[in-house]
């Protein structure tokens, strides 16, 4: 998901990074945060090649093709994150997570 997210826009949410240690052990939080940044940066790097290639293969020489591909990638990630957040919220309410 974060690779696709990197195809869209480079964003950083500090609050999410602060919540990660509250949901797992410290080593898990460190690993999770580092994986987030690694894969987001890989996605950002590949975006300059992959996004135009996808846009060109689907829409030809459309001027806004890259934007459409990025929007679809962000929409997919938003839907996945929505369901993930619902699962985390259910676990918090059940007492599995604090």
Backbone as JSON Lines, residues from 0, in Angstrom:
{"i":0,"aa":"X","n":[0.8,-1.2,0.0],"ca":[0.0,0.0,0.0],"c":[0.84,1.26,0.0]}
{"i":1,"aa":"X","n":[1.91,1.28,0.8],"ca":[2.7,2.51,0.85],"c":[3.48,2.74,-0.43]}
{"i":2,"aa":"X","n":[3.78,1.68,-1.18],"ca":[4.43,1.88,-2.48],"c":[3.47,2.6,-3.4]}
{"i":3,"aa":"X","n":[2.21,2.16,-3.42],"ca":[1.19,2.84,-4.24],"c":[0.99,4.25,-3.72]}
{"i":4,"aa":"X","n":[0.98,4.42,-2.4],"ca":[0.83,5.74,-1.8],"c":[1.95,6.66,-2.26]}
{"i":5,"aa":"X","n":[3.17,6.13,-2.36],"ca":[4.29,6.92,-2.85],"c":[4.12,7.33,-4.29]}
{"i":6,"aa":"X","n":[3.37,6.54,-5.07],"ca":[3.09,6.93,-6.45],"c":[2.26,8.19,-6.49]}
{"i":7,"aa":"X","n":[1.42,8.39,-5.49],"ca":[0.53,9.55,-5.48],"c":[1.26,10.79,-5.01]}
{"i":8,"aa":"X","n":[1.27,11.0,-3.74],"ca":[1.87,12.21,-3.18],"c":[2.73,11.83,-1.98]}
{"i":9,"aa":"X","n":[3.8,12.53,-1.79],"ca":[4.65,12.29,-0.62],"c":[4.03,13.02,0.56]}
{"i":10,"aa":"X","n":[3.45,12.28,1.47],"ca":[2.8,12.87,2.64],"c":[3.39,12.25,3.9]}
{"i":11,"aa":"X","n":[3.32,12.96,4.97],"ca":[3.82,12.46,6.24],"c":[2.85,12.89,7.33]}
{"i":12,"aa":"X","n":[2.4,11.95,8.12],"ca":[1.49,12.24,9.22],"c":[2.19,11.87,10.51]}
{"i":13,"aa":"X","n":[2.69,12.88,11.21],"ca":[3.42,12.65,12.45],"c":[2.59,11.99,13.52]}
{"i":14,"aa":"X","n":[1.29,12.28,13.56],"ca":[0.44,11.69,14.58],"c":[0.35,10.17,14.44]}
{"i":15,"aa":"X","n":[0.29,9.69,13.2],"ca":[0.25,8.24,12.98],"c":[1.55,7.62,13.49]}
{"i":16,"aa":"X","n":[2.67,8.27,13.24],"ca":[3.94,7.73,13.7],"c":[4.02,7.7,15.23]}
{"i":17,"aa":"X","n":[3.35,8.63,15.89],"ca":[3.34,8.64,17.36],"c":[2.43,7.56,17.93]}
{"i":18,"aa":"X","n":[1.43,7.15,17.18],"ca":[0.5,6.11,17.65],"c":[1.05,4.7,17.48]}
{"i":19,"aa":"X","n":[1.97,4.51,16.58],"ca":[2.48,3.16,16.32],"c":[3.09,2.52,17.57]}
{"i":20,"aa":"X","n":[3.93,3.22,18.36],"ca":[4.48,2.57,19.55],"c":[3.41,2.18,20.59]}
{"i":21,"aa":"X","n":[2.25,2.8,20.53],"ca":[1.18,2.46,21.47],"c":[0.46,1.17,21.09]}
{"i":22,"aa":"X","n":[0.67,0.71,19.87],"ca":[-0.06,-0.46,19.4],"c":[0.82,-1.7,19.3]}
{"i":23,"aa":"X","n":[2.1,-1.59,19.58],"ca":[2.99,-2.74,19.45],"c":[4.2,-2.54,20.37]}
{"i":24,"aa":"X","n":[5.07,-3.52,20.42],"ca":[6.29,-3.41,21.2],"c":[7.24,-2.45,20.5]}
{"i":25,"aa":"X","n":[8.22,-1.96,21.24],"ca":[9.11,-0.93,20.7],"c":[9.84,-1.41,19.44]}
{"i":26,"aa":"X","n":[10.33,-2.63,19.44],"ca":[11.04,-3.11,18.25],"c":[10.1,-3.22,17.05]}
{"i":27,"aa":"X","n":[8.85,-3.6,17.31],"ca":[7.87,-3.67,16.23],"c":[7.56,-2.29,15.67]}
{"i":28,"aa":"X","n":[7.48,-1.3,16.57],"ca":[7.21,0.07,16.13],"c":[8.35,0.59,15.27]}
{"i":29,"aa":"X","n":[9.57,0.34,15.72],"ca":[10.74,0.79,14.95],"c":[10.76,0.15,13.57]}
{"i":30,"aa":"X","n":[10.49,-1.14,13.53],"ca":[10.48,-1.85,12.26],"c":[9.35,-1.34,11.37]}
{"i":31,"aa":"X","n":[8.17,-1.14,11.94],"ca":[7.03,-0.67,11.15],"c":[7.25,0.71,10.56]}
{"i":32,"aa":"X","n":[7.78,1.62,11.36],"ca":[8.04,2.99,10.89],"c":[9.12,2.98,9.81]}
{"i":33,"aa":"X","n":[10.16,2.19,10.02],"ca":[11.23,2.16,9.01],"c":[10.72,1.56,7.71]}
{"i":34,"aa":"X","n":[9.88,0.52,7.79],"ca":[9.32,-0.07,6.57],"c":[8.41,0.92,5.86]}
{"i":35,"aa":"X","n":[7.64,1.7,6.62],"ca":[6.78,2.72,6.02],"c":[7.61,3.7,5.19]}
{"i":36,"aa":"X","n":[8.69,4.22,5.78],"ca":[9.51,5.2,5.07],"c":[10.26,4.57,3.91]}
{"i":37,"aa":"X","n":[10.75,3.36,4.08],"ca":[11.46,2.69,2.99],"c":[10.55,2.51,1.79]}
{"i":38,"aa":"X","n":[9.37,1.94,2.01],"ca":[8.48,1.64,0.89],"c":[7.84,2.89,0.3]}
{"i":39,"aa":"X","n":[7.57,3.91,1.12],"ca":[7.05,5.15,0.58],"c":[8.09,5.81,-0.32]}
{"i":40,"aa":"X","n":[9.34,5.79,0.09],"ca":[10.4,6.39,-0.73],"c":[10.66,5.58,-1.99]}
{"i":41,"aa":"X","n":[10.55,4.26,-1.9],"ca":[10.67,3.43,-3.11],"c":[9.54,3.78,-4.07]}
{"i":42,"aa":"X","n":[8.33,3.91,-3.54],"ca":[7.2,4.28,-4.38],"c":[7.38,5.64,-5.02]}
{"i":43,"aa":"X","n":[7.91,6.59,-4.25],"ca":[8.15,7.92,-4.8],"c":[9.2,7.88,-5.9]}
{"i":44,"aa":"X","n":[10.23,7.07,-5.7],"ca":[11.28,6.96,-6.7],"c":[10.74,6.31,-7.97]}
{"i":45,"aa":"X","n":[9.99,5.22,-7.81],"ca":[9.45,4.51,-8.97],"c":[8.34,5.28,-9.66]}
{"i":46,"aa":"X","n":[7.74,6.23,-8.95],"ca":[6.63,6.98,-9.53],"c":[7.02,7.7,-10.8]}
{"i":47,"aa":"X","n":[8.26,8.15,-10.88],"ca":[8.67,8.89,-12.07],"c":[8.77,8.0,-13.3]}
{"i":48,"aa":"X","n":[8.8,6.68,-13.11],"ca":[8.87,5.75,-14.23],"c":[7.56,4.98,-14.39]}
{"i":49,"aa":"X","n":[7.06,4.44,-13.27],"ca":[5.91,3.54,-13.34],"c":[4.61,4.28,-13.62]}
{"i":50,"aa":"X","n":[4.38,5.4,-12.92],"ca":[3.13,6.13,-13.11],"c":[2.96,6.61,-14.55]}
{"i":51,"aa":"X","n":[3.96,7.24,-15.18],"ca":[3.79,7.62,-16.58],"c":[3.61,6.42,-17.51]}
{"i":52,"aa":"X","n":[4.28,5.31,-17.21],"ca":[4.13,4.12,-18.05],"c":[2.71,3.57,-17.98]}
{"i":53,"aa":"X","n":[2.15,3.5,-16.76],"ca":[0.78,3.03,-16.6],"c":[-0.18,3.99,-17.3]}
{"i":54,"aa":"X","n":[0.01,5.28,-17.06],"ca":[-0.87,6.29,-17.66],"c":[-0.81,6.23,-19.19]}
{"i":55,"aa":"X","n":[0.37,6.09,-19.74],"ca":[0.52,6.05,-21.2],"c":[-0.11,4.78,-21.78]}
{"i":56,"aa":"X","n":[0.04,3.66,-21.09],"ca":[-0.53,2.41,-21.62],"c":[-2.05,2.41,-21.54]}
{"i":57,"aa":"X","n":[-2.62,3.1,-20.56],"ca":[-4.09,3.11,-20.42],"c":[-4.73,4.26,-21.18]}
{"i":58,"aa":"X","n":[-4.15,5.47,-21.07],"ca":[-4.79,6.67,-21.61],"c":[-4.05,7.32,-22.76]}
{"i":59,"aa":"X","n":[-3.02,6.69,-23.24],"ca":[-2.27,7.29,-24.34],"c":[-1.53,8.53,-23.9]}
{"i":60,"aa":"X","n":[-1.66,9.6,-24.65],"ca":[-0.95,10.84,-24.35],"c":[-1.81,11.84,-23.59]}
{"i":61,"aa":"X","n":[-2.74,11.37,-22.78],"ca":[-3.61,12.27,-22.01],"c":[-2.76,13.13,-21.08]}
{"i":62,"aa":"X","n":[-3.04,14.41,-21.08],"ca":[-2.25,15.36,-20.31],"c":[-2.3,15.08,-18.81]}
{"i":63,"aa":"X","n":[-3.46,14.66,-18.32],"ca":[-3.63,14.43,-16.88],"c":[-3.57,12.95,-16.51]}
{"i":64,"aa":"X","n":[-3.04,12.13,-17.35],"ca":[-2.98,10.69,-17.11],"c":[-2.29,10.33,-15.81]}
{"i":65,"aa":"X","n":[-1.15,10.97,-15.52],"ca":[-0.42,10.7,-14.29],"c":[-1.27,11.0,-13.06]}
{"i":66,"aa":"X","n":[-2.03,12.1,-13.13],"ca":[-2.88,12.48,-12.0],"c":[-3.97,11.45,-11.78]}
{"i":67,"aa":"X","n":[-4.55,10.93,-12.86],"ca":[-5.6,9.92,-12.73],"c":[-5.06,8.64,-12.11]}
{"i":68,"aa":"X","n":[-3.89,8.21,-12.54],"ca":[-3.27,7.0,-11.97],"c":[-2.98,7.22,-10.49]}
{"i":69,"aa":"X","n":[-2.43,8.39,-10.14],"ca":[-2.14,8.68,-8.74],"c":[-3.42,8.72,-7.91]}
{"i":70,"aa":"X","n":[-4.47,9.29,-8.46],"ca":[-5.74,9.37,-7.73],"c":[-6.3,7.98,-7.46]}
{"i":71,"aa":"X","n":[-6.23,7.09,-8.42],"ca":[-6.71,5.72,-8.23],"c":[-5.87,5.02,-7.17]}
{"i":72,"aa":"X","n":[-4.55,5.2,-7.21],"ca":[-3.67,4.59,-6.19],"c":[-3.99,5.1,-4.8]}
{"i":73,"aa":"X","n":[-4.21,6.4,-4.67],"ca":[-4.55,6.96,-3.36],"c":[-5.92,6.48,-2.9]}
{"i":74,"aa":"X","n":[-6.86,6.35,-3.81],"ca":[-8.19,5.85,-3.45],"c":[-8.12,4.42,-2.95]}
{"i":75,"aa":"X","n":[-7.36,3.59,-3.62],"ca":[-7.19,2.19,-3.18],"c":[-6.58,2.15,-1.78]}
{"i":76,"aa":"X","n":[-5.55,2.94,-1.56],"ca":[-4.9,2.98,-0.25],"c":[-5.85,3.51,0.82]}
{"i":77,"aa":"X","n":[-6.66,4.5,0.49],"ca":[-7.6,5.06,1.46],"c":[-8.65,4.02,1.86]}
{"i":78,"aa":"X","n":[-9.13,3.24,0.91],"ca":[-10.11,2.2,1.21],"c":[-9.49,1.12,2.09]}
{"i":79,"aa":"X","n":[-8.28,0.69,1.76],"ca":[-7.59,-0.31,2.58],"c":[-7.35,0.23,3.99]}
{"i":80,"aa":"X","n":[-6.91,1.47,4.09],"ca":[-6.66,2.06,5.4],"c":[-7.94,2.2,6.2]}
{"i":81,"aa":"X","n":[-9.05,2.51,5.56],"ca":[-10.33,2.61,6.24],"c":[-10.68,1.3,6.93]}
{"i":82,"aa":"X","n":[-10.56,0.19,6.2],"ca":[-10.87,-1.11,6.79],"c":[-9.86,-1.49,7.87]}
{"i":83,"aa":"X","n":[-8.58,-1.13,7.66],"ca":[-7.57,-1.41,8.68],"c":[-7.86,-0.63,9.95]}
{"i":84,"aa":"X","n":[-8.26,0.64,9.82],"ca":[-8.56,1.46,11.0],"c":[-9.79,0.93,11.73]}
{"i":85,"aa":"X","n":[-10.78,0.43,11.0],"ca":[-11.95,-0.16,11.64],"c":[-11.55,-1.39,12.45]}
{"i":86,"aa":"X","n":[-10.62,-2.19,11.93],"ca":[-10.17,-3.38,12.63],"c":[-9.39,-3.0,13.89]}
{"i":87,"aa":"X","n":[-8.53,-1.99,13.78],"ca":[-7.78,-1.53,14.95],"c":[-8.74,-0.98,16.01]}
{"i":88,"aa":"X","n":[-9.73,-0.21,15.59],"ca":[-10.7,0.35,16.53],"c":[-11.47,-0.76,17.23]}
{"i":89,"aa":"X","n":[-11.85,-1.79,16.48],"ca":[-12.56,-2.93,17.09],"c":[-11.68,-3.63,18.1]}
{"i":90,"aa":"X","n":[-10.39,-3.76,17.82],"ca":[-9.46,-4.4,18.74],"c":[-9.26,-3.55,20.0]}
{"i":91,"aa":"X","n":[-9.24,-2.25,19.85],"ca":[-9.11,-1.35,21.01],"c":[-10.34,-1.48,21.88]}
{"i":92,"aa":"X","n":[-11.51,-1.48,21.26],"ca":[-12.75,-1.59,22.02],"c":[-12.89,-2.95,22.7]}
{"i":93,"aa":"X","n":[-12.32,-3.98,22.1],"ca":[-12.37,-5.32,22.68],"c":[-11.31,-5.5,23.76]}
{"i":94,"aa":"X","n":[-10.42,-4.54,23.9],"ca":[-9.37,-4.62,24.91],"c":[-8.11,-5.33,24.46]}
{"i":95,"aa":"X","n":[-8.04,-5.68,23.19],"ca":[-6.84,-6.34,22.66],"c":[-5.68,-5.36,22.59]}
{"i":96,"aa":"X","n":[-5.97,-4.13,22.16],"ca":[-4.98,-3.05,22.11],"c":[-5.34,-1.98,23.11]}
{"i":97,"aa":"X","n":[-4.34,-1.3,23.63],"ca":[-4.6,-0.21,24.58],"c":[-4.43,1.12,23.92]}
